[in-house]
Amino acid sequence: MIASAPVALAEEAQPSNDLQVDCGACLLVDLDSDTVLYGQNNSKQIYPASVTKILTALVVLRHIEEGDLGLYDVVKVSNTFQEGLSYQAAVANLSTGEQVDIEQLLFMLLLPSACDAANVLAEAVDGSVSDFAEDMNETAQELGCTGSHFVNPSGLHADNHYTTCDDLYRIAKAAYGYEEFRAIIGSKTHTVPATNMSGERLLHNTNALISSHNRSEYLYEPCKGGKTGSTNAAGSNLLSFAEQDGKRLCCVMMNCDWHYDVNWNKIWPQYYESIRLYNWGFENFERRVLVEKGSEQGSVKVNDARAGRDAAVSVRAKRSIKATVRKDVDEKAFHYTVLLPESVTAPVKEGDKLGTLSVELEGKSLGSTDLLAMEDVEAQPPILSRLGEITHHPRSLFTPLRILLTLVGLVLLFFLVQALRRRAWRRRRARARRRRRRKE
């Protein structure tokens, strides 16, 4: 469900004109609310290089989830597995006829970014690299990606192989929902067991935020993993995840250019700018609970209730409304809108939806929830209910005063009828007496 649900990115929580990032495009998003904390050219089409392999892993994991293959199924490397690979491609030195299971191929794919492992996985899933690329595009579309097109599982450059930071976030969030993916990208090293054609392979993670294999100055303790990628056309790229104080962020840092510092040390902006953006996000934003699940949010009058004319039912929030916002936002800035009817008609059952509650900040929706009845309200018996309809109808003659006058009129009418009946009875008796006298 996580991997197939489209992700709708929320609008930027609050623009930041004072923050400029040294990259071609980037995006910082709160994973729990899909709130964009910062974006720079995030909808611009870019070349993803080996960050593509996140989608490759996602497609494989989806097929495993659907039962098309198993995580520990052994794959025999074909004689066509090097299709489309150039001499520059990072490889795990796989050989035709070698037998490796899917899990180990995923480690090769995501840690050292092996392009030969990407092709072997593609053939294992869909039979060919081209068919797997179609699978990649279908998966991306299902996730709501609108600015992407993929032609290979490795990310090697092709003019028709592109994406955006927004789309990469959608893909990465879906992949991050799989425990196996999180475990692999969070590993600093991994040893692949010996195969029928190779001894053990020691793999190193290329992400310098969690691995010091190449550089140690970029180690970042909150980072939980990610994926690197670089080509001449794409520049240097990093998509990563970090967690701190209960907050989970994803940073997409693309199209960076490395350079030298004054001491001729090579500087990699994809790392230090990711760290800077993470620190800014953790420092300036927080997750707030704006509405508690089950909290009382008003009441509604109930007509025709057994309890009488003053009956009402309280309503509660069906779910919590949470939002990621700037820490300096005042509570008074939030606008709460409660939509409830003036009244409802009994019976009412606990849990019935009676209205909605929504929260906005500066005109942007932060979420909404249904408002549910907190208790049962029984209806009046049918006769009393009908009487209530008559006496409370706005055009009814039976207002309280008119009811009293009507009752008095009915009493007078009763005595009048009785008097007329007695008068008629006396007349009948008088006629009877006159008849008897005539006979006598």
Summary of the structure (lengths in Angstrom):
residues: 440
radius of gyration: 37.3
end to end distance: 110.0
largest distance: 153.4
contacts: 1400
relative contact order: 0.11
helix: 32%
strand: 28%
